[in-house]
């Protein structure tokens, strides 16, 4: 039994709760006001404006397969809900053409729009193919590995940590920039659903490289995409390594809301949690943050280089801005939140297939609760769970690259060569 709180602690908790209530009430008001600011600007600056999610969900919107998250329309906002909701229903999209690939509030630097104008719009890919054969990419002695990064990250997360540390010659490594992130396409006419991310990985990696079998390594949000990919190809996936997986039990219609509240709880401390809450609950405040930082990322990078005297910035810093608000907002809700509804179904397929699964989580992780890994392990009893003491969300890999890579190689080469699954 926990000891009762002392009066100073109770007073401090009461004060924090009061401040939290005031801060998020002000954010509710700010987001409501910014809705009209962006509505006005989009009308003049966009050929075909994108409707925001402040209005009620109409019967024509959404997806019959449930992949569009309920949290997009059903986020709490005291001002929008109680007073001004109906004022948003007269918003209409003008123009009849396709949406432009870049909005006025997105960055249009050479790197960010490098995918435009290309006939084949595949994901940006970083590969390490030392054992590529003369007659094609597939080699019976090779182990193929697809790496999937987490939210607000890129292929650099793997290319600059794991790739330089590999010692095995018969490995073919593929690290992708997910759709909407890094140097991959960032279309404004995409909802960034799970099926969109899976389709692009198929089109960019599995099909062109003819991968008859492969391992999956994923971090954070990428774990949800990896589990969906494994459920789609249970006979090809040889192993899955999940780092800090955001798993939440599929609890009916409220699964998406449960995931949002667990990962982006409205609290002001620690700062990372506050940032997650702001960017996940407030569509227009989040767009403003992206307008300031993502659209002007080159300016910020040059400024930091000037102040620090460094010629190159750490990839974890630069990756934070290599996305659009549209891509990040929809991926957050349509992958992390909506994906919670399908996780248990995917895990059943993986369990039945007998795919080797390894789960790694740092006990100091403040982004994804460690309980997520314990919950995931309970759904796949044969999975190996490793809790690393003293490590946070990224340091399970960053800072211990050599040790982590040796662990991966041992796991890959000990995994069964074939899987069986009756579907």
C-alpha positions as CSV (number, residue, x, y, z in Angstrom):
1,X,0.0,0.0,0.0
2,X,1.4,3.4,-1.0
3,X,1.9,5.9,1.9
4,X,-0.5,8.8,2.0
5,X,0.7,12.1,0.4
6,X,1.9,14.8,2.7
7,X,0.2,18.2,2.6
8,X,3.0,19.9,0.6
9,X,2.8,17.1,-2.1
10,X,-1.0,17.4,-2.2
11,X,-0.8,21.1,-2.5
12,X,1.8,20.8,-5.3
13,X,-0.3,18.3,-7.2
14,X,-3.3,20.6,-6.9
15,X,-1.3,23.5,-8.2
16,X,0.0,21.5,-11.2
17,X,-3.5,20.3,-12.0
18,X,-4.8,23.9,-11.9
19,X,-2.0,25.1,-14.2
20,X,-2.6,22.2,-16.5
21,X,-6.3,23.0,-16.8
22,X,-5.6,26.7,-17.5
23,X,-2.8,26.0,-20.1
24,X,-4.9,23.5,-22.1
25,X,-8.0,25.7,-21.9
26,X,-5.9,28.5,-23.5
27,X,-4.7,26.1,-26.1
28,X,-8.3,25.2,-26.9
29,X,-9.0,28.8,-27.5
30,X,-5.9,29.4,-29.5
31,X,-6.6,26.4,-31.7
32,X,-10.1,27.6,-32.3
33,X,-8.9,31.1,-33.3
34,X,-6.2,29.7,-35.6
35,X,-8.8,27.6,-37.4
36,X,-10.2,30.8,-38.8
37,X,-6.8,32.3,-39.5
38,X,-5.8,29.3,-41.6
39,X,-9.2,29.1,-43.2
40,X,-8.8,32.7,-44.4
41,X,-5.3,32.2,-45.6
42,X,-6.0,28.9,-47.4
43,X,-8.9,30.5,-49.3
44,X,-6.4,33.0,-50.9
45,X,-3.2,31.0,-51.1
46,X,-4.4,27.5,-51.9
47,X,-5.9,26.4,-55.3
48,X,-7.8,23.7,-53.6
49,X,-7.9,24.1,-49.8
50,X,-7.8,21.1,-47.5
51,X,-10.7,20.8,-45.0
52,X,-9.6,20.7,-41.4
53,X,-11.2,18.5,-38.8
54,X,-12.8,21.1,-36.6
55,X,-16.3,20.4,-37.9
56,X,-18.3,17.3,-37.0
57,X,-17.7,14.2,-39.0
58,X,-20.2,13.9,-41.9
59,X,-21.6,10.6,-43.1
60,X,-19.7,10.9,-46.4
61,X,-16.3,11.3,-44.7
62,X,-14.1,8.6,-43.3
63,X,-13.4,5.1,-44.5
64,X,-15.6,2.0,-44.5
65,X,-12.6,-0.1,-43.4
66,X,-12.2,1.9,-40.2
67,X,-8.6,3.1,-41.0
68,X,-9.4,6.8,-40.7
69,X,-9.2,7.5,-37.0
70,X,-12.1,8.7,-35.0
71,X,-9.7,10.9,-33.1
72,X,-9.4,13.3,-36.0
73,X,-12.9,14.6,-35.5
74,X,-13.6,13.8,-31.9
75,X,-10.8,15.6,-30.1
76,X,-12.0,17.6,-27.1
77,X,-12.1,21.4,-27.3
78,X,-14.3,23.3,-24.9
79,X,-14.7,26.3,-27.2
80,X,-15.5,24.4,-30.4
81,X,-17.8,22.0,-28.7
82,X,-19.8,24.4,-26.5
83,X,-20.1,27.5,-28.5
84,X,-18.9,27.7,-32.1
85,X,-19.2,24.3,-33.7
86,X,-21.8,25.1,-36.3
87,X,-19.8,28.0,-37.8
88,X,-17.4,25.5,-39.4
89,X,-20.1,23.7,-41.5
90,X,-20.2,26.3,-44.3
91,X,-16.5,25.6,-45.2
92,X,-16.3,24.5,-48.8
93,X,-13.5,23.4,-51.0
94,X,-13.2,25.4,-54.2
95,X,-11.7,24.2,-57.4
96,X,-12.0,20.8,-59.1
97,X,-8.4,19.7,-59.7
98,X,-6.1,17.5,-57.6
99,X,-4.6,19.0,-54.5
100,X,-1.3,20.6,-54.9
101,X,1.7,18.5,-53.7
102,X,2.9,21.3,-51.5
103,X,0.8,23.6,-49.4
104,X,1.8,27.3,-48.9
105,X,2.8,26.5,-45.3
106,X,5.1,23.6,-46.4
107,X,8.8,23.8,-47.1
108,X,9.6,23.9,-50.8
109,X,13.4,23.5,-50.6
110,X,15.2,21.2,-53.1
111,X,15.4,18.3,-50.6
112,X,11.8,18.5,-49.5
113,X,10.3,18.5,-53.0
114,X,12.9,16.3,-54.7
115,X,10.2,13.6,-55.2
116,X,8.0,15.8,-57.3
117,X,8.0,15.5,-61.1
118,X,9.3,11.9,-61.0
119,X,7.2,9.2,-62.7
120,X,8.0,6.6,-60.1
121,X,7.3,8.1,-56.7
122,X,8.8,5.5,-54.4
123,X,10.1,5.9,-50.9
124,X,13.6,7.2,-50.3
125,X,15.7,4.2,-49.5
126,X,19.1,3.6,-48.0
127,X,20.5,0.2,-48.8
128,X,23.5,-1.9,-47.9
129,X,23.8,-4.7,-50.4
130,X,27.3,-6.2,-50.1
131,X,26.1,-9.6,-51.4
132,X,24.2,-8.5,-54.5
133,X,24.4,-11.2,-57.1
134,X,25.0,-10.8,-60.8
135,X,21.6,-12.2,-61.8
136,X,19.4,-10.2,-59.5
137,X,18.9,-9.1,-56.0
138,X,17.7,-12.4,-54.4
139,X,20.3,-14.7,-53.1
140,X,19.4,-17.9,-51.1
141,X,22.3,-17.3,-48.7
142,X,21.3,-13.8,-47.9
143,X,19.3,-12.4,-45.0
144,X,17.1,-9.5,-46.1
145,X,16.2,-6.9,-43.4
146,X,13.7,-4.0,-43.7
147,X,14.2,-1.2,-41.1
148,X,11.2,1.0,-40.3
149,X,11.8,4.2,-38.3
150,X,9.5,5.9,-35.8
151,X,7.5,9.1,-35.7
152,X,9.4,12.3,-36.8
153,X,12.4,10.3,-37.9
154,X,14.0,8.9,-41.1
155,X,16.2,6.1,-42.5
156,X,19.2,7.9,-40.9
157,X,18.1,6.4,-37.6
158,X,19.3,3.1,-38.9
159,X,21.8,4.1,-41.5
160,X,23.9,6.0,-39.0
161,X,23.7,3.5,-36.2
162,X,23.2,-0.1,-37.2
163,X,24.5,-0.1,-40.8
164,X,28.1,0.8,-40.0
165,X,28.3,-1.8,-37.3
166,X,27.2,-4.9,-39.2
167,X,29.8,-7.7,-39.5
168,X,28.0,-10.3,-41.5
169,X,28.6,-10.3,-45.3
170,X,25.4,-12.1,-46.3
171,X,23.1,-9.3,-45.2
172,X,21.0,-7.0,-47.4
173,X,19.8,-4.0,-45.4
174,X,16.9,-1.7,-46.5
175,X,16.1,1.4,-44.4
176,X,13.1,3.5,-45.7
177,X,12.0,7.0,-45.2
178,X,8.3,6.4,-44.5
179,X,5.7,8.2,-46.7
180,X,5.6,11.8,-45.6
181,X,8.9,11.9,-43.8
182,X,12.6,12.4,-44.6
183,X,13.2,12.6,-48.4
184,X,10.2,10.5,-49.3
185,X,7.0,11.8,-51.1
186,X,4.8,14.1,-49.0
187,X,1.6,14.4,-51.1
188,X,-1.1,16.7,-49.7
189,X,-3.9,14.5,-51.2
190,X,-3.0,11.5,-49.0
191,X,-4.5,10.6,-45.6
192,X,-1.4,8.6,-44.6
193,X,-3.3,5.5,-43.5
194,X,-1.7,2.2,-42.5
195,X,-2.5,0.9,-46.0
196,X,-0.7,3.8,-47.6
197,X,2.5,3.1,-45.7
198,X,2.3,-0.6,-46.3
199,X,1.6,-0.1,-50.0
200,X,4.6,2.2,-50.4
201,X,7.0,-0.3,-48.7
202,X,5.7,-3.0,-51.0
203,X,6.2,-0.8,-54.0
204,X,9.6,0.5,-53.0
205,X,11.3,-2.5,-51.4
206,X,9.6,-5.9,-51.4
207,X,8.5,-5.9,-55.1
208,X,11.5,-4.3,-56.9
209,X,14.1,-6.3,-54.8
210,X,12.0,-9.5,-55.0
211,X,12.2,-10.3,-51.4
212,X,11.0,-13.8,-50.9
213,X,11.8,-13.6,-47.2
214,X,12.9,-10.8,-44.8
215,X,13.4,-9.7,-41.2
216,X,11.7,-6.6,-39.8
217,X,13.3,-4.2,-37.4
218,X,11.1,-1.3,-36.2
219,X,11.2,1.5,-33.6
220,X,8.3,3.2,-31.9
221,X,5.4,4.0,-34.3
222,X,7.2,1.9,-37.0
223,X,6.4,-1.1,-34.9
224,X,2.7,-0.7,-35.8
225,X,3.6,-0.7,-39.5
226,X,5.9,-3.6,-39.0
227,X,3.2,-5.7,-37.3
228,X,0.7,-4.9,-40.1
229,X,3.3,-5.8,-42.7
230,X,4.1,-9.1,-40.9
231,X,0.4,-10.0,-40.8
232,X,0.2,-9.4,-44.5
233,X,3.2,-11.6,-45.3
234,X,3.3,-14.2,-42.5
235,X,5.0,-16.8,-44.8
236,X,7.8,-14.4,-45.7
237,X,8.7,-12.7,-42.4
238,X,11.4,-14.6,-40.6
239,X,11.7,-12.4,-37.5
240,X,10.4,-9.1,-36.0
241,X,12.4,-6.9,-33.7
242,X,10.3,-4.2,-32.0
243,X,11.8,-1.4,-30.0
244,X,9.5,0.6,-27.7
245,X,6.3,-0.6,-29.5
246,X,3.2,1.5,-28.7
247,X,0.8,-1.4,-28.1
248,X,-2.7,-0.9,-26.6
249,X,-5.3,-3.6,-26.4
250,X,-8.1,-3.3,-29.0
251,X,-10.9,-2.2,-26.7
252,X,-13.8,-1.8,-29.2
253,X,-14.7,1.6,-30.6
254,X,-12.6,3.5,-28.0
255,X,-9.3,1.9,-28.9
256,X,-8.2,4.9,-30.9
257,X,-9.1,7.4,-28.1
258,X,-7.4,5.1,-25.6
259,X,-4.1,5.2,-27.6
260,X,-4.3,9.0,-28.0
261,X,-4.8,9.6,-24.3
262,X,-2.0,7.1,-23.3
263,X,0.6,8.5,-25.7
264,X,-0.4,12.1,-25.7
265,X,-1.9,12.7,-22.2
266,X,-2.7,16.3,-21.6
267,X,0.0,17.3,-19.1
268,X,2.6,20.0,-18.8
269,X,5.5,17.9,-17.5
270,X,7.8,16.5,-18.6
271,X,8.4,18.8,-21.6
272,X,8.4,16.0,-24.1
273,X,5.0,14.9,-22.9
274,X,3.7,18.4,-23.2
275,X,5.0,18.7,-26.8
276,X,3.3,15.4,-27.7
277,X,0.0,16.5,-26.3
278,X,0.1,19.9,-28.2
279,X,1.0,18.3,-31.5
280,X,-1.5,15.5,-31.2
281,X,-4.6,17.3,-29.9
282,X,-4.3,20.7,-31.6
283,X,-4.4,20.6,-35.4
284,X,-3.9,24.3,-36.0
285,X,-1.4,24.9,-33.2
286,X,0.6,22.0,-34.6
287,X,0.4,23.5,-38.1
288,X,1.8,26.8,-36.7
289,X,4.7,25.0,-35.1
290,X,5.4,23.3,-38.4
291,X,5.1,26.6,-40.2
292,X,7.8,28.1,-38.0
293,X,10.2,25.2,-37.7
294,X,9.6,22.8,-40.6
295,X,9.0,25.3,-43.4
296,X,12.2,27.2,-42.3
297,X,14.3,24.2,-41.3
298,X,17.2,25.3,-43.5
299,X,17.4,28.6,-41.6
300,X,17.3,26.9,-38.2
301,X,19.9,24.4,-39.3
302,X,22.3,27.1,-40.5
303,X,21.7,29.1,-37.2
304,X,22.5,26.1,-35.0
305,X,25.6,25.3,-37.1
306,X,26.7,28.9,-36.6
307,X,26.1,28.9,-32.9
308,X,27.7,25.5,-32.3
309,X,30.5,25.7,-34.8
310,X,29.5,22.3,-36.2
311,X,29.6,21.5,-39.9
312,X,27.1,18.7,-39.7
313,X,24.1,18.4,-37.3
314,X,23.1,15.2,-35.5
315,X,20.5,13.3,-37.5
316,X,18.0,13.2,-34.5
317,X,17.9,17.0,-34.7
318,X,17.5,17.4,-38.4
319,X,15.0,14.6,-38.8
320,X,12.5,16.4,-36.5
321,X,11.6,18.9,-39.2
322,X,11.7,16.7,-42.4
323,X,7.9,16.3,-42.7
324,X,4.9,18.4,-43.4
325,X,2.2,19.1,-40.9
326,X,-0.3,17.2,-43.1
327,X,1.8,14.1,-43.2
328,X,2.7,14.1,-39.5
329,X,-0.8,14.9,-38.3
330,X,-2.5,12.2,-40.3
331,X,0.2,9.6,-39.6
332,X,-0.2,10.2,-35.9
333,X,-3.9,9.7,-36.0
334,X,-4.4,7.2,-38.8
335,X,-1.4,5.0,-37.9
336,X,-0.9,5.2,-34.2
337,X,-4.5,5.8,-33.1
338,X,-6.5,4.0,-35.7
339,X,-3.9,1.2,-35.8
340,X,-4.8,0.3,-32.2
341,X,-8.0,-1.3,-33.5
342,X,-6.2,-3.9,-35.6
343,X,-3.2,-4.7,-33.4
344,X,-4.7,-7.7,-31.7
345,X,-5.8,-9.2,-35.0
346,X,-2.3,-8.8,-36.4
347,X,-0.8,-10.3,-33.3
348,X,-3.0,-13.4,-33.7
349,X,-1.8,-14.0,-37.2
350,X,1.8,-13.5,-36.1
351,X,1.4,-15.9,-33.2
352,X,-0.2,-18.5,-35.4
353,X,2.6,-18.2,-37.9
354,X,5.2,-18.8,-35.2
355,X,7.3,-15.8,-36.3
356,X,10.2,-15.1,-34.0
357,X,9.6,-11.9,-32.1
358,X,11.9,-9.8,-29.9
359,X,10.8,-6.8,-27.9
360,X,13.2,-4.3,-26.5
361,X,12.3,-1.4,-24.2
362,X,14.2,1.1,-22.1
363,X,12.9,1.4,-18.5
364,X,13.4,5.2,-18.6
365,X,11.2,5.7,-21.7
366,X,9.0,8.7,-21.3
367,X,7.5,8.5,-24.8
368,X,6.0,5.0,-24.9
369,X,5.1,3.5,-21.5
370,X,7.0,0.3,-20.7
371,X,3.6,-1.3,-20.0
372,X,3.1,-1.4,-23.7
373,X,5.8,-4.0,-24.2
374,X,4.5,-6.1,-21.3
375,X,1.1,-6.0,-22.9
376,X,2.4,-7.0,-26.3
377,X,4.4,-9.8,-24.7
378,X,1.2,-11.2,-23.1
379,X,-0.3,-11.5,-26.6
380,X,2.6,-13.4,-28.1
381,X,3.8,-15.8,-25.4
382,X,6.8,-17.0,-27.5
383,X,8.2,-13.5,-27.9
384,X,11.4,-12.6,-26.1
385,X,11.1,-9.4,-24.0
386,X,14.2,-7.5,-22.9
387,X,14.1,-4.5,-20.6
388,X,17.2,-2.4,-20.7
389,X,18.0,-0.5,-17.5
390,X,18.8,3.2,-17.6
391,X,17.8,3.7,-21.3
392,X,15.1,5.9,-22.8
393,X,13.2,6.0,-26.0
394,X,16.2,6.4,-28.3
395,X,19.1,5.3,-26.2
396,X,18.2,1.6,-26.5
397,X,20.0,2.0,-29.8
398,X,21.7,5.4,-29.9
399,X,24.9,5.2,-27.8
400,X,25.0,1.4,-27.8
401,X,25.0,0.8,-31.5
402,X,27.7,-2.0,-31.6
403,X,26.0,-4.0,-28.8
404,X,22.6,-3.6,-30.3
405,X,23.8,-4.6,-33.8
406,X,25.5,-7.8,-32.4
407,X,22.2,-8.6,-30.7
408,X,20.3,-8.2,-34.0
409,X,22.7,-10.4,-36.0
410,X,22.5,-13.1,-33.4
411,X,18.7,-13.0,-33.5
412,X,18.5,-13.0,-37.3
413,X,20.7,-16.0,-37.8
414,X,19.0,-18.0,-35.0
415,X,15.5,-17.4,-36.4
416,X,13.7,-20.3,-38.1
417,X,14.3,-20.4,-41.9
418,X,10.6,-20.9,-42.7
419,X,7.2,-20.0,-41.3
420,X,3.9,-21.6,-41.8
421,X,0.5,-20.0,-41.5
422,X,-2.9,-21.1,-42.8
423,X,-4.9,-18.1,-43.9
